Amino acid sequence: GRCSSMCPASQTGKKLSPRKIIMDTRDRLEEVGKNIRKHGKDHDDGKSLLGDYITEEELWACTSCNACVEECPISIDPLSIILDMRRYLVMEKSAAPSELNNMMTNIENNGAPWPFNQMDKLNWKNEL
């Protein structure tokens, strides 16, 4: 549990626990393996790792600081699982938080994360 005890998100009371992410991933993999052995490869039990075991709130609470990875004595990397699930949410489900969606729209339209037109981005120098 060193990963969770050193996690800044956990320390500030957010829902994230890197240890829980790893344990939930392991539990789901074991469950899927048992279902495949019992029912065959095409069996669907109606559950998914994201949603039934790990919530979106947990994933977005992560600050990606890498403290969990650095503290793990056996080199488990919860950050890679968190980032892969975030990537899935954004790329496949279009389910990013509104702040990220706003930033991505601004980058697409303005070439920067701020909501200013490219032609206006140097206007601040005139205010000095």
Order of alpha helices (4+ residues) and beta strands (2+ residues): alpha-alpha-alpha-alpha-alpha-alpha-alpha
